[in-house]
């Protein structure tokens, strides 16, 4: 059931004030939810004031009934009219007919309740559609609308969509890149996590490829445009998300196919229940109409339609209370059938933030001395690795010293100078070097094989290894230089979430057959994390389109879920049967694209999610079988038993009791979901 969206052109003009614009926007986005609320309030007023207590006069009860039917029937009526224009009748029509039939035989409360629940389900559908639209909009906002271009020796601002291949785009420090291209001038580090998922910024020099939507570091760049805006990696992500969402509606397609024959069958059966006795059976027409209306009421799939929302809403409430947010009932059923789970690495299995993992002092230095020297040298640094070292030292209560000189050696490390005075009162400079092998090769420092082995071992573990070296240079009066002195190694890595290993083990115990990891990081880092957590299979060095290719292969093998947090995960999340986003650290796009959100970014909620989905699927199955059984029983009692038992007439109150009783039972059965709690809560 859907409602025709109110077009923006019908909104009040901007000049009427933001307040009224906001009110109108709120109404437009929540119209079905508001209609459902109005229906419920009117139903309760009329029922309590009329049938239950008799406190209200008949005219007030009639007004309440009319309000309930008008508000509750609006969405269904609009949907039925749209289908009728195409020559079709669907469940929208059947719900309206059943509600009117109930009112015609004096049971308006039942009709209003049916319309309330039907309108509420439409509100949930509209909410999901709106979230998908906002997800695609959020992706588009990652790319700047304009770019600074050098053409004919002059600099000018040009719309990104107007850029042509070969244009030279100028990118300042801290800017978000507007295009995919190649660096032709400059050197910097770029945060590529929105596109590739890499956990640390990547050093870029002339000749390297860069992507639209990524964030420049501290260096200025000249970039040659190699792809049009429409063909950029970011644009591909947007397209992949849109296409995947369009294809992910098999349940809705099944409902649409089912609604047509069922609607026609009930309508035909009701008409036959009127025509046949009228033509061939000598009975009062009122009795014939009474039986036909009873058939229309008992045959309406109220319990069947409520059976799923009752279970789903309870499961969603239980999940939200336990830290798991489902965006729709269909995903509960899909979660129950999941046999393959794919994880993103950065920000999902790991924290997404580098920390110091190893402090390895050498040549007589202590751990505290190594941290004091390194953190003091890194104190002015704005690099994420430098900040991690400083945070570690401060956490251990180490007092730091601000360097007198500081230089960042792009892609290699840092160099910091401290002005000192020796015992003779002579001044000299103590220089601290922190960096990778390339830094010390450029300084022509010969490291011993034993020292290099330490660094190599750390790198094999998937960590960023940095050597800390001291060098003291005497003043001009002495004219001497002291030798290099190795202080020790520091290693930085993106650490695994503490609950990740246990969560993976629990998923295996729950019957998940295959757990894989997809990441933009290099294979050594990816494999090290996989070994630590217990992942079955690893796919490393993947761009977003490659992740989608892998996901498409996985979904062919079985029901597949994807767990991620970044923009780069959005296409894979949408391609999977179930997309699961990490809430606290996840981007807006991943959250909006995903079908399930772990609100606390706690991986231990994944096993709870699986248990919730499986129990919900069992309860939905029970409710469907029971409600169909009740409908068939009531139909038999209404139509077929009178054929063989003379004088038997199915009492309408009994039909209502059976119909409403089955509805109550399936609702109560669904409410059992509320008792489910996470094991680790």
C-alpha positions in Angstrom: 0.0 0.0 0.0 1.4 3.4 -1.0 0.2 6.9 -0.9 0.9 9.4 -3.7 3.6 11.8 -2.5 2.7 15.5 -2.3 4.8 17.3 -4.9 7.2 20.0 -3.8 5.4 22.5 -6.1 2.4 22.4 -3.7 4.5 23.6 -0.8 4.2 27.1 0.5 6.5 29.7 -1.0 9.8 30.3 0.8 8.7 33.8 1.5 5.9 32.6 3.8 8.5 31.7 6.4 10.7 28.8 7.4 8.3 27.9 10.2 5.4 27.1 7.9 7.7 25.4 5.5 9.0 23.1 8.2 5.5 22.3 9.3 4.5 21.4 5.8 7.6 19.3 5.2 6.9 17.4 8.5 3.3 16.7 7.4 4.4 15.6 3.9 7.0 13.2 5.2 4.7 11.7 7.9 1.3 11.9 6.3 0.5 8.2 6.6 1.7 8.0 10.2 -0.5 11.0 11.1 -3.5 9.5 9.4 -2.9 6.2 11.3 -2.8 8.1 14.6 -6.0 10.0 13.7 -7.7 6.7 12.9 -6.6 5.1 16.2 -7.8 8.1 18.3 -11.2 8.3 16.6 -11.6 4.5 16.9 -10.9 4.6 20.6 -13.1 7.6 21.2 -16.0 6.0 19.4 -15.6 2.6 20.8 -15.1 3.6 24.5 -17.7 6.3 24.3 -20.2 4.2 22.4 -20.1 0.4 22.6 -18.1 0.2 25.8 -19.6 2.9 28.1 -22.4 4.5 26.1 -21.2 7.9 27.4 -21.4 9.5 24.0 -24.5 10.3 22.1 -25.1 8.4 18.8 -24.2 11.5 16.7 -20.8 11.8 18.4 -20.1 8.1 17.8 -21.1 8.5 14.2 -18.7 11.4 13.8 -15.9 9.4 15.4 -16.6 6.5 13.0 -16.6 8.8 10.0 -13.3 10.4 11.0 -11.8 6.9 11.6 -12.9 5.7 8.2 -11.9 8.9 6.4 -8.4 9.0 7.9 -7.8 5.2 7.8 -9.3 4.7 4.4 -7.6 7.6 2.6 -4.3 5.8 1.7 -6.1 2.6 0.7 -8.7 4.5 -1.3 -6.0 6.5 -3.2 -4.1 3.2 -3.9 -7.3 1.5 -5.1 -8.2 4.4 -7.4 -4.7 4.3 -8.9 -5.0 0.6 -9.5 -8.5 1.0 -10.9 -7.2 3.4 -13.5 -5.0 0.6 -14.7 -7.9 -1.8 -14.7 -6.7 -3.7 -11.6 -8.1 -4.4 -8.1 -5.8 -5.2 -5.3 -5.7 -5.6 -1.5 -6.2 -1.9 -1.1 -9.7 -2.3 -2.6 -10.3 -5.4 -0.6 -9.5 -3.6 2.7 -11.8 -0.8 1.8 -14.6 -3.2 0.8 -14.1 -5.3 4.0 -14.2 -2.2 6.2 -17.3 -0.9 4.5 -18.9 -4.3 4.7 -18.2 -4.4 8.5 -19.8 -1.0 8.9 -22.8 -2.0 6.8 -23.6 -4.9 9.2 -23.0 -2.8 12.2 -19.4 -3.6 13.1 -17.7 -0.3 12.3 -15.1 -0.7 15.0 -13.7 -3.8 13.2 -13.5 -1.9 10.0 -11.7 1.0 11.6 -9.2 -1.2 13.3 -8.5 -2.9 10.0 -7.9 0.5 8.3 -5.7 1.7 11.2 -3.3 -1.3 10.9 -3.3 -1.1 7.1 -2.5 2.6 7.1 0.3 2.0 9.7 2.0 -0.5 7.4 1.8 2.0 4.6 3.6 4.6 6.9 6.4 2.2 7.5 6.8 1.6 3.7 6.9 5.3 3.0 9.5 5.8 5.7 11.8 3.2 4.1 11.4 4.7 0.7 12.3 8.2 2.0 15.4 6.8 3.7 16.6 5.4 0.4 16.2 8.7 -1.4 18.1 10.5 1.3 20.9 7.9 1.1 21.5 8.7 -2.5 21.4 12.4 -1.9 24.0 12.1 0.9 26.3 10.3 -1.6 26.0 13.1 -4.1 27.0 15.7 -1.4 30.4 14.1 -1.0 31.6 15.7 -4.2 32.0 19.5 -4.5 29.8 21.3 -7.0 32.6 23.4 -8.4 36.4 23.1 -9.0 39.2 25.6 -9.4 40.7 25.0 -12.8 43.7 26.4 -14.7 42.9 27.1 -18.3 45.1 29.2 -20.7 47.3 30.3 -17.9 44.4 31.7 -15.8 42.6 30.2 -12.8 38.8 30.1 -12.9 36.0 28.3 -11.0 34.1 25.8 -13.1 31.1 23.6 -12.4 32.3 20.0 -11.8 29.9 18.7 -14.5 31.5 21.1 -17.0 35.0 19.7 -16.5 36.6 18.0 -19.5 39.3 15.4 -19.8 42.7 16.9 -19.6 41.6 19.9 -17.4 44.1 20.8 -14.6 42.2 21.1 -11.3 43.9 22.9 -8.3 43.2 21.3 -4.9 44.2 23.2 -1.8 45.2 21.6 1.6 42.1 20.3 3.4 39.9 20.4 0.3 37.7 17.5 -0.8 38.7 16.4 -4.3 36.1 17.2 -7.0 37.3 14.7 -9.7 39.0 11.5 -10.4 42.3 12.2 -11.9 46.1 11.9 -11.8 48.5 14.0 -9.8 50.7 16.1 -12.2 52.2 18.5 -9.5 52.6 18.4 -5.8 52.8 15.9 -3.0 50.4 15.2 -0.1 48.6 12.5 1.9 44.9 11.9 1.0 42.2 10.4 3.2 40.8 7.8 0.8 38.6 6.1 3.4 35.3 7.4 1.8 36.2 5.5 -1.4 38.7 2.7 -0.8 38.2 2.1 2.9 41.9 2.3 3.7 42.5 2.8 7.4 45.3 5.4 7.0 45.8 8.3 4.6 47.7 7.5 1.5 50.9 9.3 0.3 50.4 10.7 -3.2 53.1 12.0 -5.6 53.2 12.9 -9.2 51.6 10.1 -11.3 49.4 8.7 -8.6 45.6 8.2 -9.1 43.2 10.1 -6.9 39.4 9.9 -6.5 36.6 12.4 -6.2 35.1 12.7 -2.7 38.4 12.0 -0.9 40.0 14.6 1.4 43.4 16.2 0.7 45.9 16.5 3.5 48.5 19.2 3.9 49.9 19.6 0.4 48.6 21.5 -2.6 48.0 19.5 -5.8 47.5 19.9 -9.5 45.3 17.1 -10.8 44.7 16.2 -14.4 41.1 15.1 -15.0 41.0 11.5 -16.3 37.3 10.8 -15.8 34.2 12.9 -16.3 32.0 13.6 -13.3 29.5 11.1 -14.5 32.2 8.3 -14.7 33.9 9.0 -11.5 34.3 6.4 -8.8 31.9 8.3 -6.6 29.3 8.5 -9.3 29.6 4.8 -9.8 28.9 4.3 -6.1 25.8 6.4 -6.4 24.6 4.4 -9.4 25.4 1.1 -7.8 23.4 2.0 -4.7 20.4 3.1 -6.8 20.4 0.0 -9.0 20.8 -2.4 -6.0 17.9 -0.8 -4.1 15.7 -1.0 -7.2 16.4 -4.8 -7.5 15.9 -5.6 -3.8 12.1 -5.9 -3.8 11.3 -9.6 -4.3 9.0 -9.7 -1.3 7.0 -6.7 -2.5 6.7 -8.3 -6.0 5.3 -11.5 -4.4 2.8 -9.5 -2.4 1.7 -7.7 -5.6 1.3 -10.9 -7.5 -0.7 -12.5 -4.6 -3.0 -9.6 -4.0 -4.6 -9.7 -7.5 -6.0 -13.2 -7.6 -7.0 -13.1 -3.9 -8.8 -9.9 -4.3 -10.7 -11.1 -7.3 -11.5 -14.4 -5.6 -13.0 -12.8 -2.6 -15.0 -10.3 -4.6 -16.4 -13.0 -6.9 -17.2 -15.3 -3.9 -19.1 -12.4 -2.2 -21.0 -11.6 -5.4 -21.9 -15.3 -5.9 -23.0 -15.5 -2.3 -25.6 -12.7 -3.1 -26.6 -13.7 -6.6 -27.0 -17.5 -6.3 -29.4 -17.6 -3.4 -31.3 -14.6 -4.8 -31.8 -16.5 -8.1 -32.2 -20.1 -7.0 -32.9 -20.2 -3.3 -36.2 -19.0 -1.7 -34.9 -16.9 1.2 -35.2 -13.3 2.3 -32.8 -11.0 0.6 -31.8 -9.5 3.9 -30.6 -13.0 5.0 -28.7 -13.4 1.8 -27.0 -10.1 2.2 -26.3 -10.8 5.8 -24.5 -14.0 4.8 -22.6 -12.3 2.0 -21.4 -9.5 4.3 -20.4 -12.1 6.8 -18.3 -13.8 4.1 -16.7 -10.6 3.2 -15.7 -10.0 6.8 -14.5 -13.5 7.6 -12.7 -13.8 4.2 -10.9 -10.5 4.6 -7.3 -11.3 5.4 -7.1 -9.1 8.5 -5.4 -11.6 10.7 -3.2 -12.7 7.8 -2.1 -9.1 7.2 -1.7 -8.3 10.9 0.2 -11.5 11.6 3.4 -10.2 10.0 3.3 -6.6 11.3 2.4 -7.9 14.8 5.5 -10.1 14.9 7.7 -7.6 13.0 6.9 -4.6 15.2 7.5 -6.7 18.3 10.8 -7.9 16.9 11.8 -4.4 15.9 11.0 -3.1 19.4 13.0 -6.0 21.0 15.9 -5.4 18.6 16.0 -1.6 19.2 16.0 -2.3 23.0 18.9 -4.7 22.4 20.9 -2.3 20.2 19.8 -3.7 16.8 17.7 -1.5 14.4 15.8 -3.3 11.6 14.5 -1.0 8.9 11.8 -3.3 7.7 10.1 -6.6 8.5 11.3 -8.3 5.3 14.9 -8.1 6.6 14.0 -10.2 9.7 13.1 -13.1 7.4 16.2 -12.6 5.3 18.4 -12.5 8.3 17.0 -15.8 9.5 18.1 -17.4 6.2 21.7 -15.9 6.1 24.4 -18.5 5.6 27.2 -16.1 4.5 28.4 -12.9 6.2 30.9 -10.5 4.7 32.6 -8.0 6.9 34.3 -4.7 6.0 37.5 -4.3 8.0 38.2 -0.7 8.8 35.7 0.7 11.4 33.8 -2.6 11.5 36.1 -5.4 12.6 38.6 -2.7 13.8 38.1 0.6 15.5 39.1 2.6 12.4 41.6 4.6 14.5 45.4 3.8 14.7 46.9 3.3 18.1 50.4 2.4 19.3 50.6 -1.4 19.5 54.3 -2.0 20.1 57.0 0.0 22.0 60.4 -1.7 21.4 63.3 0.2 23.0 66.9 -0.5 21.9 70.4 0.2 23.0 69.7 0.6 26.7 66.6 2.8 26.5 63.5 2.1 28.5 59.9 2.1 27.3 59.2 5.4 29.0 62.3 7.0 27.5 61.4 5.9 24.0 57.8 7.2 24.4 59.0 10.5 25.9 61.5 11.1 23.0 59.1 10.1 20.2 56.0 11.9 21.6 57.9 15.1 22.3 59.2 15.1 18.7 55.6 14.4 17.4 54.0 17.0 19.6 53.5 19.6 16.7 52.4 16.9 14.2 48.8 16.8 12.9 49.3 13.4 11.3 47.1 10.6 12.7 50.2 8.5 13.6 51.8 11.3 15.4 48.7 12.0 17.4 48.4 8.3 18.3 52.0 8.4 19.8 51.3 11.6 21.7 48.0 10.2 23.1 49.8 7.0 24.3 52.6 8.9 26.1 50.1 11.3 27.8 47.9 8.3 28.8 51.0 7.0 30.7 51.6 10.3 32.4 54.8 11.1 30.5 55.9 14.7 30.5 56.6 16.0 27.0 58.8 18.7 25.6 58.0 21.0 22.7 60.6 20.8 19.9 62.3 24.0 18.7 62.2 22.9 15.1 59.8 20.6 13.4 59.7 19.3 9.8 57.3 16.7 8.2 59.1 14.7 5.6 56.2 13.8 3.2 55.6 10.1 3.0 58.7 9.3 5.1 58.3 10.6 8.7 59.2 13.6 10.7 62.3 15.4 11.9 62.3 17.5 15.2 65.1 19.6 16.6 65.7 20.5 20.3 68.2 23.2 21.2 70.5 22.0 24.0 73.5 23.2 26.0 76.3 20.8 27.0 78.3 20.8 30.2 80.7 23.3 28.8 77.9 25.8 28.1 78.2 25.2 24.4 75.0 25.1 22.4 74.1 22.2 20.1 71.0 20.7 18.4 69.6 17.3 19.2 67.6 16.0 16.2 65.0 13.2 16.5 64.1 11.3 13.4 60.9 9.1 13.3 59.9 7.3 10.2 60.1 4.4 7.8 63.0 2.9 5.9 62.8 5.5 3.2 63.5 8.3 5.7 66.7 6.7 6.8 67.8 5.7 3.4 67.5 9.3 2.4 69.7 10.2 5.4 72.3 7.6 4.3 72.0 5.8 7.6 73.2 2.2 7.5 70.9 0.1 9.8 72.2 -3.3 11.0 70.4 -6.5 9.8 69.2 -7.2 13.4 67.5 -3.8 13.7 65.9 -4.2 10.2 64.6 -7.6 11.2 62.6 -6.1 14.1 60.9 -3.7 11.7 60.2 -6.4 9.1 58.6 -8.6 11.8 56.3 -5.8 12.9 55.3 -5.1 9.2 54.6 -8.8 8.7 52.0 -8.4 11.5 50.2 -5.8 9.4 51.5 -2.8 11.4 53.1 0.4 10.5 56.7 0.2 11.9 58.6 3.5 12.7 62.2 3.7 13.8 63.2 6.4 16.3 66.7 7.8 16.0 68.7 10.5 17.9 71.4 12.6 16.4 73.3 15.4 18.3 75.1 18.0 16.2 77.6 20.2 18.0 77.7 24.0 17.5 80.1 25.7 15.0 82.7 26.3 17.8 83.3 22.6 18.2 82.8 21.7 14.6 82.0 18.1 15.4 79.0 15.8 14.9 78.0 12.8 17.0 76.9 9.5 15.5 73.4 8.2 14.9 71.9 6.5 17.9 68.9 4.1 17.5 66.4 4.6 20.3 63.9 1.9 19.3 60.9 0.9 17.2 57.3 2.0 17.5 54.4 0.2 15.7 51.0 1.6 15.0 48.0 -0.3 13.8 44.2 -0.1 13.6 43.3 -2.4 16.4 40.6 -5.1 16.3 37.4 -4.6 18.3 37.6 -6.6 21.5 34.3 -8.4 20.8 35.1 -9.2 17.2 36.6 -12.7 17.7 33.8 -13.8 20.1 31.1 -12.5 17.7 32.7 -14.4 14.7 32.8 -17.6 16.8 29.1 -17.2 17.9 28.1 -16.7 14.3 29.8 -19.9 13.3 28.1 -21.7 16.2 24.7 -20.4 15.0 25.3 -22.1 11.7 26.7 -19.4 9.5 28.7 -21.4 6.9 31.1 -18.8 5.6 32.5 -15.6 7.0 34.6 -13.4 4.7 36.3 -10.0 4.9 36.3 -7.3 2.2 38.7 -4.4 2.5 40.6 -1.8 0.6 43.7 -2.3 2.8 46.7 -4.4 1.5 46.6 -8.1 1.8 49.2 -8.4 4.6 47.2 -6.2 6.9 43.9 -7.9 6.0 45.3 -11.4 6.5 46.7 -10.4 9.9 43.4 -9.2 11.1 41.6 -12.2 9.6 43.9 -14.6 11.5 43.3 -12.8 14.7 39.5 -12.8 14.4 38.9 -16.1 12.8 37.7 -15.1 9.4 37.4 -17.9 6.8 38.3 -16.0 3.6 39.9 -12.6 2.8 39.5 -10.2 -0.2 42.0 -7.3 0.0 42.9 -4.2 -2.0 39.3 -3.7 -3.2 37.8 -0.6 -4.7 34.0 -0.2 -4.2 33.1 -1.7 -7.6 35.3 -4.7 -6.7 33.5 -5.2 -3.5 30.3 -5.3 -5.4 31.7 -7.9 -7.8 32.7 -10.1 -4.8 29.3 -9.6 -3.2 27.5 -10.6 -6.4 29.5 -13.8 -6.4 28.7 -14.5 -2.7 24.9 -13.9 -3.1 24.9 -16.6 -5.8 26.1 -19.1 -3.2 23.5 -18.4 -0.6 21.7 -15.8 1.5 24.4 -13.2 2.2 24.7 -10.4 4.7 27.2 -7.5 4.5 28.5 -5.7 7.6 30.1 -2.2 6.9 30.4 1.3 8.1 31.8 3.5 5.3 30.6 5.3 2.2 32.7 2.9 0.2 30.6 0.0 1.7 27.3 1.4 0.5 27.1 -0.4 -2.9 28.1 -3.7 -1.2 25.5 -3.2 1.6 22.9 -2.6 -1.1 23.9 -5.6 -3.2 23.8 -8.1 -0.3 20.6 -9.8 0.7 20.9 -7.9 4.0 23.1 -4.8 4.5 24.2 -4.3 8.1 25.7 -1.0 9.1 27.8 -0.1 12.2 25.9 2.8 13.8 28.2 4.8 16.0 31.0 5.1 13.5 29.1 4.6 10.3 28.6 7.2 7.7 25.1 8.5 6.9 25.1 6.8 3.6 26.0 3.4 5.0 23.4 3.8 7.7 20.7 4.8 5.2 21.6 2.2 2.6 21.8 -0.7 5.1 18.8 -2.8 6.1 19.9 -3.3 9.7 22.0 -1.0 12.0 24.0 -2.0 15.0 23.3 1.2 16.9 26.2 0.9 19.4 28.7 -0.4 16.8 28.9 -3.5 19.0 29.6 -6.7 17.0 28.4 -8.9 19.8 24.9 -7.7 18.7 25.2 -9.7 15.5 24.4 -13.1 17.0 21.5 -11.5 18.8 20.4 -10.2 15.4 20.5 -13.7 14.0 18.5 -15.1 16.9 15.9 -12.3 16.5 15.5 -12.9 12.8 15.1 -16.7 13.2 12.6 -16.5 16.0 10.6 -13.8 14.1 10.6 -16.0 11.0 9.2 -18.9 13.0 6.5 -16.8 14.6 5.5 -15.2 11.3 5.2 -18.7 9.8 3.1 -19.9 12.7 0.8 -16.8 12.4 0.4 -17.2 8.7 -0.6 -20.8 8.9 -2.9 -20.1 11.8 -4.6 -17.1 10.2 -5.1 -18.9 6.9 -6.5 -21.9 8.8 -9.0 -19.7 10.6 -10.1 -17.9 7.4 -10.7 -21.2 5.7 -12.6 -22.6 8.7 -14.9 -19.5 8.9 -15.5 -19.5 5.2 -16.5 -23.2 5.3 -18.9 -22.4 8.2 -20.3 -19.4 6.4 -20.8 -20.9 2.9 -20.5 -24.7 2.8 -22.0 -26.0 6.1 -25.4 -24.4 5.4 -25.5 -26.4 2.2 -25.6 -29.6 4.2 -27.1 -28.5 7.5 -30.6 -27.2 7.0 -31.4 -24.0 8.9 -27.8 -23.4 9.9 -26.7 -19.7 9.5 -23.2 -18.6 10.5 -23.9 -15.9 13.2 -22.2 -12.7 12.4 -21.0 -12.3 16.0 -19.4 -15.7 15.8 -17.7 -14.7 12.6 -16.5 -11.5 14.2 -15.3 -13.4 17.3 -13.5 -15.9 15.2 -12.0 -13.1 13.0 -11.0 -10.8 15.8 -10.0 -13.8 18.0 -7.6 -15.0 15.4 -6.3 -11.5 15.1 -5.7 -11.2 18.8 -4.0 -14.6 19.0 -1.5 -13.8 16.2 -0.8 -10.4 17.8 -0.2 -12.0 21.2 2.0 -14.6 19.6 4.0 -11.8 17.9 4.3 -10.0 21.2 6.4 -12.9 22.5 9.3 -11.4 20.6 9.4 -8.6 23.2 10.8 -11.0 25.7 13.9 -11.7 23.7 17.1 -10.2 25.1 20.8 -10.2 24.0 22.7 -12.8 25.9 25.4 -10.3 26.8 23.0 -7.4 27.7 
